[in-house]
């Protein structure tokens, strides 16, 4: 079966118009603040809690951010697509924390006002792996996360996070399930070859990726990331021909001009039916 490449997707103007409309109508709100009359109180839409998790044998600490959303509401993945904005974390008030790695469970693709967005519906646990200054001591998590939540309107929400991370802790099945639900290595799912072509365009680079990869489902979605959050990436158009999957997207630097793409930092995610493939570098 051959799936034709879609026409070039709506690019910067459409996405910027969507976000500008959302932000113009709805000011940022906190978990207990009141939004404008057009929206509900944010606390009735989303709640956040920290699952304290456990200390790993190697000294890192595995915790989890548990987000619960009202029926019909969704939030966004690290690469949110044309219609969303990614979570932003601030850990500056924490103690005994050196760095953090967010492990992202497999997301879902949504249609949002004609644009594709990538995220989570209803509930999600984001595993947080902390590197500590002193692996033998407790740690204190104090910070915030800014997320976008959307139904028919989009609201930016800042959630305050406070939790103790005990030196021992205990196993948490919700965190382990989220870790197990991460996209798998594309190689483990049958990727045997990959080739990338980067072509300068007027305001950036067009990246075309060709993969030899078994089909992951009837409706595959490919997400391309530049490896630099400052670079905007359009939703990828795709073509499936037998065992070959091709994806193409535009990447736009803040300078609005062609730039040198570091292909080693490119990240490719293929979302399929109940599973996903992840590959870095091309």
Secondary structure, 3 states (H helix, E strand, C coil): CEECCCCCCCCHHHHHHHHHHHHHHCCCEECCCCCCCCCCCHHHCEEEEEEEEEECCCCCEEEEEEEEECCCCEEEEEEEECCCCCCEEECCCCECEEEEEEECECCEEEEECCEEEEEEECEEEEEEEEEECCCCCCEEEEEEEEEEEECCCEEEEEEEEEEEECCCECCCHHHHHHHHCECEECHHHCCCEEEEEEEEECCEEEEEEEEECCCCCCCCEEEEECCCCCCEECCCEEEEECCEEEEEEEEECCCCCCCCCCHHHCEEEEECCCCEEEEECC
